[in-house]
Amino acid sequence: GSSMERAGLLAPFPPRARATARVCMVSSFATELLEIRSREPSPSLHVLVVPGNPAGIVGFYKDFVEALYENLGGQASVTAIGHISHGQKDYEHGRLFSLHEQIEHKIDFLEQELLHTEQSIIVVGHSIGAYIGLEICKRFQKKVKIFLGLYPFLTLNKNAMKQSAIGYVARSSLLSKGVSLLASFIGSLQASVTRSIVKRFLGSSWSATAIDAGCSHLLQYHTMRNVLFMAKTEFQKLNEEPDWNFIRAKQAQIAFLFGVDDHWGPLTHLEEISKHAPRVALSIEKEGHTHGYCCTEAGSFWVADYAANLIKNQMLVGDS
């Protein structure tokens, strides 16, 4: 073949669009965002990704955000919003923020950045982000077209030992400080040492992106204190039943993805949802990804593909 043909064969795939990180002020709080703007001049869709905890760090969602954007054909803008004071810098000088304050923060962001646009909003919430996402939907019922909860944490699982242990640490100010000091000590070591510790204990299967986010953001005293304080307030609030009336009223616009062996969102919760709101779209991921799907490339890509297909199908149904 000619050199032209050879050049054609060797041409790489078009590069994947990259998500850019920026810090913006939301109701006076520095907020880390990870975003990709749509290729369309005036896109009709904006996907807001609400993270979990301790993955309130948007860096954990980089692969997911980029894959979701690509799977939606570049037609929608995608933004992941971090929790207050789960960032690299201690902008809030050690202040601790509750679940309620984190919910209000996301609502303020929507009011500030997205409500004045013509775009329809799709909210994708992971873990406790699914609980936060439902609260956002309650506040903006006309603007939010679809809500998708990934591995949702909506109510306490009384049978989970791990939840009891985290709750025990989170309730104790002394233990929380101890864990946070240990985290910041590991974070202060030589970068290569920190990295190998994170890899060894947290993420043998984690992507390089997730390990970077863990080292730079999670291993900070202020972040760890906020992770545990937020967990403490989650456990107080999620002792209550989910708001079945709202879920039932909006069931045609709500979908959930559950994992097979996930103590945060066990399959008994899926059964509860189908009993209270039978028209909610419920799926179970059986590919062997975990609750922390965003920390692996395979998990990020699989869930992004699932989410994009669900969004495309729901929008078609909505348009017809």
C-alpha positions as CSV (number, residue, x, y, z in Angstrom):
1,G,0.0,0.0,0.0
2,S,1.0,3.6,-0.5
3,S,2.4,5.7,2.3
4,M,-0.9,7.5,2.5
5,E,-2.8,4.3,3.2
6,R,-0.2,3.3,5.8
7,A,-0.6,6.7,7.5
8,G,-4.3,6.2,7.5
9,L,-4.0,2.7,9.1
10,L,-1.6,4.0,11.8
11,A,-3.6,7.1,12.6
12,P,-4.5,7.0,16.3
13,F,-8.1,7.1,17.6
14,P,-9.4,10.6,18.1
15,P,-8.2,11.6,21.5
16,R,-10.8,11.4,24.3
17,A,-12.1,14.7,25.5
18,R,-10.4,15.6,28.8
19,A,-12.3,16.9,31.8
20,T,-10.9,20.1,33.2
21,A,-10.7,20.9,37.0
22,R,-11.5,24.3,38.3
23,V,-12.4,25.9,41.6
24,C,-15.5,28.1,41.7
25,M,-17.1,29.9,44.6
26,V,-20.6,28.6,45.5
27,S,-22.3,30.6,48.3
28,S,-18.9,31.7,49.5
29,F,-17.4,28.2,49.6
30,A,-14.5,27.2,47.3
31,T,-15.8,24.3,45.3
32,E,-13.9,21.9,43.1
33,L,-15.5,21.1,39.8
34,L,-14.6,18.6,37.0
35,E,-16.3,19.5,33.8
36,I,-16.5,19.0,30.0
37,R,-18.4,21.5,28.0
38,S,-20.6,20.1,25.1
39,R,-19.4,20.4,21.6
40,E,-22.8,21.8,20.7
41,P,-23.0,25.6,20.6
42,S,-26.2,25.5,22.7
43,P,-26.6,22.1,24.3
44,S,-30.0,21.1,25.6
45,L,-28.6,18.8,28.3
46,H,-26.4,19.2,31.3
47,V,-25.5,16.2,33.5
48,L,-24.6,16.9,37.1
49,V,-22.6,14.2,38.9
50,V,-22.9,14.2,42.7
51,P,-20.2,12.2,44.4
52,G,-20.3,9.8,47.3
53,N,-18.3,10.0,50.6
54,P,-15.3,9.6,50.9
55,A,-15.3,10.0,47.2
56,G,-16.6,13.6,47.6
57,I,-13.4,14.2,45.7
58,V,-14.1,14.9,42.0
59,G,-10.8,13.5,40.9
60,F,-12.1,10.0,41.6
61,Y,-14.7,10.6,38.8
62,K,-12.4,11.7,36.0
63,D,-12.6,8.5,34.0
64,F,-16.3,8.3,34.5
65,V,-17.0,11.9,33.5
66,E,-14.9,11.6,30.4
67,A,-16.5,8.3,29.3
68,L,-20.0,9.5,30.0
69,Y,-19.4,12.6,27.9
70,E,-18.1,10.5,25.0
71,N,-21.0,8.0,25.3
72,L,-23.5,10.8,25.1
73,G,-21.8,11.8,21.8
74,G,-20.5,15.1,23.1
75,Q,-24.1,16.4,23.0
76,A,-24.4,17.1,26.8
77,S,-22.1,19.1,29.1
78,V,-21.0,17.0,32.2
79,T,-20.0,18.5,35.5
80,A,-19.0,16.7,38.7
81,I,-19.2,18.8,41.8
82,G,-17.0,18.1,44.9
83,H,-18.2,18.4,48.5
84,I,-17.1,21.4,50.5
85,S,-13.8,20.9,52.2
86,H,-13.1,17.5,50.6
87,G,-10.5,19.3,48.5
88,Q,-6.7,19.6,48.3
89,K,-6.6,22.9,50.2
90,D,-8.2,23.7,53.5
91,Y,-10.1,26.7,52.2
92,E,-12.6,26.6,55.1
93,H,-9.9,26.6,57.9
94,G,-10.9,23.3,59.6
95,R,-14.7,23.9,59.6
96,L,-16.8,20.7,59.4
97,F,-19.8,20.4,57.1
98,S,-22.9,18.2,57.7
99,L,-24.9,16.2,55.1
100,H,-27.5,18.9,55.2
101,E,-25.0,21.7,54.5
102,Q,-23.5,19.6,51.6
103,I,-27.1,19.2,50.1
104,E,-27.7,23.0,50.4
105,H,-24.3,23.6,48.7
106,K,-25.3,21.5,45.6
107,I,-28.7,23.3,45.5
108,D,-26.9,26.7,45.6
109,F,-24.6,25.6,42.8
110,L,-27.6,24.7,40.6
111,E,-29.2,28.0,41.3
112,Q,-26.1,29.9,40.6
113,E,-24.8,28.0,37.5
114,L,-27.6,26.1,35.7
115,L,-31.1,27.4,36.5
116,H,-30.9,30.4,34.3
117,T,-30.0,28.3,31.2
118,E,-32.4,26.6,28.8
119,Q,-30.7,23.2,29.5
120,S,-32.5,20.3,30.9
121,I,-30.7,18.8,33.9
122,I,-29.9,15.2,34.6
123,V,-28.7,14.4,38.1
124,V,-26.5,11.3,38.6
125,G,-25.7,10.6,42.2
126,H,-23.3,7.9,43.6
127,S,-23.7,6.4,47.0
128,I,-24.8,9.2,49.4
129,G,-24.7,11.3,46.3
130,A,-27.9,9.5,45.3
131,Y,-29.6,10.7,48.5
132,I,-28.3,14.2,47.8
133,G,-29.5,13.9,44.2
134,L,-33.0,13.1,45.2
135,E,-33.1,16.2,47.5
136,I,-31.9,18.3,44.5
137,C,-34.7,16.8,42.4
138,K,-37.3,17.6,45.1
139,R,-36.1,21.3,45.0
140,F,-36.1,21.6,41.2
141,Q,-38.9,19.3,40.0
142,K,-39.5,21.1,36.6
143,K,-35.8,21.5,35.7
144,V,-34.5,18.0,36.5
145,K,-35.7,15.6,33.8
146,I,-34.0,12.4,35.0
147,F,-32.4,11.2,38.2
148,L,-30.1,8.2,38.2
149,G,-28.7,6.7,41.5
150,L,-25.6,4.6,41.2
151,Y,-25.0,2.1,44.0
152,P,-27.3,4.2,46.1
153,F,-26.9,4.8,49.9
154,L,-30.5,5.8,50.8
155,T,-31.0,4.2,54.2
156,L,-29.0,2.5,56.9
157,N,-28.2,-1.2,56.6
158,K,-28.5,-2.4,60.2
159,N,-26.9,-5.8,59.3
160,A,-23.6,-4.3,57.9
161,M,-20.7,-4.6,60.3
162,K,-18.6,-2.2,58.2
163,Q,-21.3,0.6,58.6
164,S,-21.4,0.0,62.3
165,A,-17.6,0.3,62.6
166,I,-17.5,3.5,60.5
167,G,-20.4,4.9,62.5
168,Y,-18.5,4.2,65.7
169,V,-15.4,6.0,64.6
170,A,-17.4,8.9,63.1
171,R,-19.4,9.5,66.3
172,S,-16.2,9.8,68.4
173,S,-14.5,13.1,68.0
174,L,-11.3,11.6,69.5
175,L,-11.2,8.6,67.1
176,S,-12.0,10.9,64.1
177,K,-9.1,13.1,65.0
178,G,-6.8,10.1,65.4
179,V,-7.8,8.6,62.0
180,S,-7.4,12.1,60.3
181,L,-4.0,12.6,61.9
182,L,-2.9,9.2,60.6
183,A,-4.2,10.0,57.1
184,S,-2.4,13.3,57.1
185,F,0.8,11.7,58.3
186,I,0.7,9.2,55.5
187,G,0.0,12.0,53.1
188,S,3.0,14.0,54.3
189,L,5.5,11.2,53.5
190,Q,7.7,11.1,50.4
191,A,5.3,11.0,47.4
192,S,6.5,7.5,46.3
193,V,6.0,6.1,49.8
194,T,2.5,7.6,50.1
195,R,1.6,6.2,46.7
196,S,2.7,2.6,47.5
197,I,0.8,2.7,50.9
198,V,-2.4,3.9,49.1
199,K,-1.9,1.2,46.4
200,R,-1.2,-1.5,49.0
201,F,-4.1,-0.8,51.4
202,L,-6.7,1.0,49.5
203,G,-6.5,0.3,45.8
204,S,-4.6,-2.6,44.4
205,S,-7.1,-2.4,41.5
206,W,-7.4,1.4,41.5
207,S,-6.7,3.4,38.4
208,A,-3.7,5.8,38.4
209,T,-6.3,8.6,38.4
210,A,-7.9,7.4,41.6
211,I,-4.6,6.8,43.3
212,D,-3.6,10.4,42.4
213,A,-6.8,11.7,43.9
214,G,-6.4,9.6,47.0
215,C,-2.9,10.8,47.6
216,S,-3.5,14.5,46.9
217,H,-7.0,15.0,48.5
218,L,-8.1,12.2,50.8
219,L,-4.8,12.1,52.8
220,Q,-5.4,15.6,54.3
221,Y,-6.4,16.3,57.9
222,H,-9.3,18.6,56.9
223,T,-10.6,16.2,54.3
224,M,-10.6,13.2,56.5
225,R,-12.3,15.1,59.4
226,N,-15.0,16.2,56.9
227,V,-15.4,12.7,55.5
228,L,-16.0,11.4,59.0
229,F,-18.2,14.3,60.2
230,M,-20.3,14.0,57.1
231,A,-20.6,10.2,57.7
232,K,-21.7,10.9,61.2
233,T,-24.5,13.2,60.0
234,E,-25.4,10.7,57.2
235,F,-25.9,7.9,59.8
236,Q,-28.2,10.2,61.9
237,K,-30.3,11.2,58.9
238,L,-30.5,7.9,57.1
239,N,-32.0,6.2,60.1
240,E,-35.2,7.4,58.6
241,E,-37.1,5.7,55.7
242,P,-36.6,7.2,52.2
243,D,-39.3,9.7,51.0
244,W,-41.5,7.1,49.3
245,N,-44.1,9.6,48.4
246,F,-41.7,11.7,46.3
247,I,-40.1,8.6,44.7
248,R,-43.5,7.2,43.8
249,A,-44.7,10.6,42.4
250,K,-41.6,10.9,40.1
251,Q,-41.0,7.1,39.4
252,A,-41.1,7.5,35.6
253,Q,-38.0,9.8,35.8
254,I,-36.0,7.8,38.4
255,A,-33.6,5.0,37.9
256,F,-31.2,3.1,40.2
257,L,-28.2,0.8,39.6
258,F,-27.5,-1.6,42.4
259,G,-24.4,-3.9,42.9
260,V,-24.6,-7.5,43.8
261,D,-22.6,-7.4,47.0
262,D,-22.9,-3.8,48.2
263,H,-23.6,-3.3,51.9
264,W,-24.4,0.5,51.3
265,G,-27.1,-0.4,48.8
266,P,-28.1,-4.0,49.4
267,L,-30.5,-5.8,47.1
268,T,-33.1,-5.7,49.9
269,H,-33.3,-2.0,49.3
270,L,-33.9,-2.6,45.6
271,E,-36.8,-4.8,46.6
272,E,-38.2,-2.1,48.9
273,I,-38.1,0.4,46.0
274,S,-39.8,-1.9,43.6
275,K,-42.5,-2.5,46.2
276,H,-43.1,1.2,46.9
277,A,-42.6,2.6,43.4
278,P,-42.9,-0.3,40.8
279,R,-42.2,2.0,37.8
280,V,-38.7,3.1,38.9
281,A,-36.2,1.6,36.4
282,L,-34.1,-0.8,38.5
283,S,-30.9,-2.5,37.3
284,I,-28.3,-4.8,38.9
285,E,-24.7,-4.7,37.8
286,K,-23.3,-8.3,37.7
287,E,-20.0,-7.6,36.0
288,G,-18.0,-7.7,39.2
289,H,-17.5,-4.0,39.7
290,T,-17.8,-2.6,43.2
291,H,-19.5,0.2,45.1
292,G,-16.4,2.3,44.4
293,Y,-16.7,1.7,40.7
294,C,-15.2,5.2,39.9
295,C,-11.8,4.1,41.3
296,T,-11.2,1.6,38.5
297,E,-11.1,2.2,34.7
298,A,-13.2,-0.9,33.9
299,G,-15.9,0.2,36.5
300,S,-15.9,3.8,35.3
301,F,-16.3,2.7,31.6
302,W,-19.0,0.1,32.3
303,V,-21.1,2.4,34.5
304,A,-20.7,5.3,32.1
305,D,-22.0,3.1,29.2
306,Y,-24.9,2.0,31.3
307,A,-25.7,5.6,32.4
308,A,-25.5,7.0,28.8
309,N,-27.8,4.3,27.4
310,L,-30.3,4.9,30.2
311,I,-30.2,8.7,29.6
312,K,-30.6,8.3,25.8
313,N,-33.6,5.9,26.2
314,Q,-35.3,8.0,28.8
315,M,-34.9,11.2,26.7
316,L,-36.5,9.4,23.7
317,V,-39.4,8.2,25.9
318,G,-39.7,11.8,27.2
319,D,-39.7,13.3,23.8
320,S,-42.3,10.9,22.2
